[in-house]
Amino acid sequence: MDKAAQERQTVRFGHAWLTYTERRPHTVLTLGGEFFVYEAPGLRTHLAQVIGEDDGDLVLVTRDVTYFDSTCIGVLIGSIQQLVRSPGRRVLRIVDTGVMAKISRLTALANVIELHRTVADAHQAAYATAAARATPV
């Protein structure tokens, strides 16, 4: 599979899908559909794989998510923990102004997940964070 095809690879599981939109230095995944308890294992598997393979921040574009249950929120929390424990203390960023942004605010996930309006905003914040980490104190 060539690099362009790999970067746009879509994985479907249950009522949901995930597209590898961009890789390196920060991974951008686009999520869509309905995330019920049945989709949680697939989501967990793919997020863990990306976190293990890549070394930048993880950006989830969730504008096409129509439902996200508490089990899948638990998957996000697990991903945050995995990112924080990884070298460079990476960050989970969500690009959304709809359902996931609202869920993040209602559940206080917005305190540990950075919310952004656009992928460009998320990238800019990721680069700024990486530069701040690299600057000696």
Salt bridges, closest charged atoms under 4 A:
GLU7 OE2 - LYS3 NZ 3.75
GLU22 OE2 - HIS123 NE2 2.98
GLU39 OE2 - HIS15 ND1 3.28
GLU53 OE1 - ARG23 NH2 2.83
ASP54 OD2 - ARG23 NE 2.90
ASP54 OD1 - ARG24 NH1 3.28
ASP55 OD1 - ARG24 NH1 3.63
ASP57 OD2 - ARG93 NH2 2.91
GLU114 OE1 - ARG93 NH1 2.40
GLU114 OE1 - HIS116 NE2 3.47
